[in-house]
Amino acid sequence: MSSPRRCWVEVDGRALRRNFKILRGLIPRTTQIMAVVKANAYGHGLVTMAQEFEAIGTDWLGVANVAEGVALRKAGVTLPILLLSVTLPEEMEDAIRHKLTLTLSSYDEAETLDRIARVMKRKVEVHFKIDTGMGRLGCWHLKAKEELIRIRSLPGLLVKGLYTHFASADDNAELTRKQWRSVAPFFAKNADLLCHAANSPAVTRRYGFHADLVRLGLSLYGIAPNPADQGIGLQPVLTWKSRVTLLHDVSRGRTVSYGATYRVPSTQRHAVVAMGYGDGYFRLHSNASHMLVRGIRCPIRGRVTMDQIILDVTKVPGCRVGDEVVALGIQRGEKIQTRELALQAHTIPWEILTNIGARVPRFYKNFRSV
Ligand SMILES: Cc1ncc(COP(=O)(O)O)c(C=O)c1O
């Protein structure tokens, strides 16, 4: 017998396909799409999401590190995979063996990789990254031309791509345009390479900086990076659910949860929900956020604990033990959005999703690959 669901995530393949189609429509036909599946596919589940992206016609996958890339290869994923972070020298052999494309920022990294590739008698494909203002990876754009020439001279490497990353495409058009101006001539001079720059906000904000490929994460998962882009029609792919496990009436003056931070002003009906910060629900949501029960928004009372949250269900007629609770998503037309949770926890939608923990099982519906 499978264990009953206490705290789980449901992932909807239909919403995913819809988002893919909408985003496809925002870019030229010839521009390829890389689905960014790092960090457990933004909490949606690495392997299943990658397989689905492969099934629906994605051109590339982007991961953070060799371990994620190897997990995909072992699951049979054959799409090209770009490692978006730095690859440590100790990881390079594995990366080459599993046909992962590496990101290089410097000749020093390239030399190490070249040495390892030659020992293995292999040619390794790489994308050279150019820093135009992100200040993280990449070779500073003013020095990139010479660095690329040196890297291209290494016999074990095949430079196949060239890219940059926008620092603030969601809310700083001036900086984004400046970054683009720094890299566009370089792209034009290297037309034989796969050139890319745009992430989700660069596409949904419609800058037009599509080049040969766009690298999409958040938008594919159905969240508009900027609230002004909600009209595009993206649909969240993930719903985060739990259950009412216990109900009780709490009289005026009593306090609730650790730290006794909430005092009941008049008799309330409280539900204990099987979810906590151990599942990735932020403790910052204590006394701040809502969850849905029978389509009604219910406030969280007191502190979020590791495994349990206390919800005020006074306004929910007929609430019962076993009722489904929605922490993120839609229930009977009422919704809790990722952005709402992010604002309350002083963070961004990306972190809300990637924080959903490993102990939360993911269930997939309307998937082609499952
Ligand atoms: C290099 C790179 N490209 C693309 C993305 C995808 O960004 P987004 O989720 O905004 O689409 C990321 C995500 O952090 C990234 O690091």
The ligand as an SDF file (V2000), in Angstrom:
LIG
                    3D

 16 16  0  0  0  0  0  0  0  0999 V2000
   23.0810   31.4630  -16.4350 C   0  0  0  0  0  0  0  0  0  0  0  0
   21.6040   31.3580  -16.2530 C   0  0  0  0  0  0  0  0  0  0  0  0
   20.8150   31.4130  -17.3390 N   0  0  0  0  0  0  0  0  0  0  0  0
   19.4740   31.3110  -17.2350 C   0  0  0  0  0  0  0  0  0  0  0  0
   18.8650   31.1670  -16.0130 C   0  0  0  0  0  0  0  0  0  0  0  0
   17.3530   31.0720  -15.9550 C   0  0  0  0  0  0  0  0  0  0  0  0
   16.8290   32.2200  -15.3390 O   0  0  0  0  0  0  0  0  0  0  0  0
   15.2580   32.4200  -15.2250 P   0  0  0  0  0  0  0  0  0  0  0  0
   14.7590   31.4920  -14.1730 O   0  0  0  0  0  0  0  0  0  0  0  0
   15.1140   33.8490  -14.8120 O   0  0  0  0  0  0  0  0  0  0  0  0
   14.6860   32.1500  -16.5590 O   0  0  0  0  0  0  0  0  0  0  0  0
   19.6380   31.1200  -14.8730 C   0  0  0  0  0  0  0  0  0  0  0  0
   19.0050   30.9820  -13.5680 C   0  0  0  0  0  0  0  0  0  0  0  0
   19.4320   31.3630  -12.5360 O   0  0  0  0  0  0  0  0  0  0  0  0
   21.0580   31.2170  -14.9920 C   0  0  0  0  0  0  0  0  0  0  0  0
   21.8510   31.1590  -13.9210 O   0  0  0  0  0  0  0  0  0  0  0  0
  1  2  1  0
  2  3  1  0
  2 15  2  0
  3  4  2  0
  4  5  1  0
  5  6  1  0
  5 12  2  0
  6  7  1  0
  7  8  1  0
  8  9  2  0
  8 10  1  0
  8 11  1  0
 12 13  1  0
 12 15  1  0
 13 14  2  0
 15 16  1  0
M  END
$$$$
